[in-house]
């Protein structure tokens, strides 16, 4: 099955991710949480798509903005379990770890 067929049959999560990003930027983090959760709960459909990790990062950020720190910490922990072998020199990894550290 090609990537095009896969997206056609099972759906493309890019519009959901973009909507979540827009809601987060508009100061509506609770609604953004709902959008990012749509992606995170369908991880099996994303397989190795980087959108999965990005949705998890944005979910953690959205939870933090709602003030739900326990859910934000859990979302970051979930992300870091996926990124366990990530290069710590990558800017996004460093930023994410710094954001997580501020939640403590």
PyMOL commands that set and color helices and strands:
alter all, ss='L'
color gray80, all
select helices_A, chain A and resi 3-10+14-25+29-40+43-46+50-66+69-82+91-103
alter helices_A, ss='H'
color red, helices_A
deselect
rebuild
show_as cartoon
